[in-house]
Amino acid sequence: MRRTRSGRLLAAIAVAGLVAGCAGDPMTDSVHGEQQGSGGEQSETPKSDVMVRVAAATAARGDYAMAASLYRRAHALDPKNFDAAYGLGRTLGLLNAASEAAEAYRAALSLRSDDAGALRGLGNTLIVLDQPAEAIQQFEHALKKANDPRLYNGLGVAHDMLDDYKMAQAYYRTGLQLAPDNVELTNNLGLSLLLSGDIKGAVSVLRRLARNPGATPRHRLNLALALVLAGEDKTALEVARIDLDPTAANAQIAYFETLKAISNPKAMRAAIGAHLAASARGG
């Protein structure tokens, strides 16, 4: 399927949520709860095992650079240590070293080919690397092992990148059946609806998201954008003022109006996608 600029931009929008999901997972949980793995090998190098435990504690404190260094040393000591390879993949992903993270996840999967966590991690990394078709393969494989809403979110993002909005939205909705209050699934569904031209549907979904206690200012501004596109400027301004002072809120709504005023539909979707991607990155 030919990919458009709006599809590529949606990757940047949704990847923020994928990475945030990784950051929220306990770094000491090396996916044994998700999948015990096909090989079941355990490290025979006590020093490597100790280093993995120190790396996990270091990552839990938020020092991902040091954690990655420790995981890398543990993996060098014992290339058959699954936890070292998997932990290295996760921390490198959080450090935005996507290519290296993919290599680490592949090393982990060479030891446990059916591990759902490693498959999901590789899928997320492939999305960052702009390889949605390959990411879909990883997520689909992982779904055979774990019915995890995060996998449906990844599949939705990958299909959005391919401009297959209908399929993407089906995956987001399936994920929401498992996790009705998941903010990133809800946000990504709303954005997918927005970019596919279903403004009314996007407003409905993003309005529900804005009422979620876990919603952020970025999520509420996504609702404000959808409201402007729906012609509800007054309500959009009220939403913007929840997080912004009056001057900033007025400027934000005026900017959304300039996006709406772009006459070429494809150009408008590209501009909206660029805005959403920048806001997801915090830029």
N, C-alpha and C positions, 0 to 999 in steps of 0.2 A: 504494500500500500504506500502511495506517495505521501511523504510527510510535509506538512506546511510549517511556516514559521510559528504560528500559534501553538501547534503541537509541540514543537521543540521548547518553546517558552514555558509551556505547562510543566515540563520536566522540572525546571528550576523552581516553579511554584510548589510542586508537591514534594520534591526531594527534601525540602526543609522539614517537612513532617516526617519523612522516613528517617532522616538522621536524628531528629528529635526523639523519635521512638526508640532508636538504638541507645541514645544517651540516657533515656529513662529506665532502661532495663538494668537490673543489678549486674554489675560487671563480674561478680563472683559466680553468677549463674552461667555456667559454660554450656548451656542447652541440654544438659543431661535430663532435665525435666521434659524437654520437648522430644528428644529422640536419643536412645541409647547408642545408636550407630550400628553399622553393619559389621565392623571388624571387632569392636569391643576391646582393642588393645589398650593396655594401660602403660604409662611410661615406666621404664625400668631404670631410669636415672633419677635417683632421689634429689640430686641437686637441681635438676630441671623442674621437678615437681614443686620444690620449695620456691624456686624463682617465679613460677607461675602464680603461686599463692601471693607472693609479695607484689607481683605485677597487678593482680586483681585488686588488692587493697589499695595500691597506688592509683589505679584507674578510678576506684570508687571515691577517692579524694578529689578527682578531677584533673590529676596531673597525667594527661594522656601521652605527652611526649616521653616522659620517663617510663610510663607503663609500656609503651611500644618498644622502647629500648630493652626493657627487661624481658618482654615476651619474645623479642627477636633473639636475645641471647639464649633463652630457654629452648627455643626452637632449634637453634644451632647446636646446642648440647645434645638434644634428642629430637631428631626430625620426625619421629613417630609419636611425639607427644601432641595429641589432638588439641588439648586445651591451650597449648602454646600457640599453635597455628591459628586457632579460632580467635583467641584473645588478641593476637596481633592484627587479624583482619578487622576486628571491631574497633580497636583503638586507632588504627590507621584510617579507618573510615571517618572517625570523629575528628581526625586531624586533616581531613580533606585530601588525603593521599590515596585517591581512588584506585589508581593502577596497581600500587603496591598492595592495597587492601584486597583487590581481586586475586592477586597471586597468593596471598596468605589464605584466603578462603578456599581457593582451589587446592592448596596444600592440605588443608583440613579435610576437604571432601575426598582427597585421595586416600585418606585414612578411614573415613566414615562417609561413604558415598550417599547415604540416605538421611543424613542429619538435617533435620528441618531448619534448625537455627542457622547452620552454615549455608544452606541453600538460600534462605531468605536474605542473609547478609550479602551473598554474592549477587543475588537478584537486585537488591538495593544499590549495590556498587555499580552494577552494569547500567542501571538507570542514570546514575551520575555520569557514567562514561558514554551516555547517549547511545546505548545499545538495547533498546526496548524489546526487540524480538528475542534476543538471547536472555534477557531478564525474565520474560514470560515463561521460558522453558524451566528456569530455576524455581519460580513460584509454583508452577503447576506440579513439578516434581515434589516440592515441599508439601503441597496440599494433600498428597497421598499419605503423608505421615502425620500431619497436624492440621486440624481445622481451625486455623488461626486467623482472626480478622485482619491482622497486619499483612497477611499474604494476599487477601482480597484487595487491600489498599494498594499494595505494590502492583497487582495485576491491573487495577484501575488506572494507576498512573501510567503504566507501560502502554495500555491501549489508548489513553488520552494522547500520549506522545505520537502515536500512529494515527491520530485523528479519528479513531474508531470510538466516538463518544458514546454510542449506544451500548457497546460492549463494556466500556469503562464504567458507565453509570450502573449497569447490571451488577458488576463486581462490587462497586461501592455499596449498593443496596444490600447485597448478600452479606457483606461485612457488617453492615449496620444491624442486620438481623441478629448477629452474634453479639455485637457491642453497640447497643442503641445510642449510647451517650459519647461515643468516640468522636472527639472534636476534629481530628484530621480526616477521618472518613467523611464526616459531615461536610467539612470545609471543601474537600476535594470534589465531593459530589456537587456541591453548589457551584464551584468554579467550572466544572465540566459542563453543567447545564448552562452556565453563563456563556461560555465560549461556543457552545453548540447552538446558541440563539434562543434557548428557552429561558427568557428573562423572568417570566412569572414563576416558573419552577425554581429558578435560582433564588429569587427573593424568598419564597416559601422555606426553602431549605436553610438559607443563611439567616433568616429570621429566627428559626428554631435554634440554630447554632448560637446566635447572640444571647439567647436566654440560658444557655448552658453555663454553669458556674466555672467551667474550665475555659471559656472563651477568652481570647486575648484582644487587645486593641486592633491587631491586624485582622482578626476575624470580623470584628464589628465594622471596620472600614471596608471590608469586602462586601458586607451587607449594604453599607452606604452607597458604594459604587453600583450595586445591582439596583438599588432604589432609584438612583439617578437615571439609569438606563431605562427603568420602568416609568419614568416621568413623575416620581414621587419625591421631588426635591425638598420639600418642607420636612418630610419624615427623615430623609437622608441627612439633612442638617442636624436634626435632633439626635440622630444616632452618632454622627461625627462629634457632637459636643459632649458625648459621654466621656471621651478620652482627650479631647483637644480643647484648648481655650477658644473663645468665639472667633478671634481673628484667624487662627490656624484652621478651624473648622470651615469657615467661609472660604478660605483659600483652597482647601481640599475639595470642597464641593464644586467650586469654580473649575478646578482642574478636571474633575470627573466630567463636567459639562463639555470641556474641550475634547475629551475622548469620545463622548457621545456625538459630537458635532462632525466627526470625521465621516465624510460622505461615502467613501468606498468601504463596504462591509468587511472585506478581507483586511484592509489597512486598519480599520477600527479594531478588529479582533487581535491583530498583531500588536497594536498600541496598548490595548487592555492587557494582553498577555505580558508585555514588557513591564507594565506598571506592577502587575501582580507578582511577577518574578522578582522585581527589585524590592517590593515590600516584604516578600517572604525571606529575602536575604538580609533584610534590615537596612537596605540601601536606599 
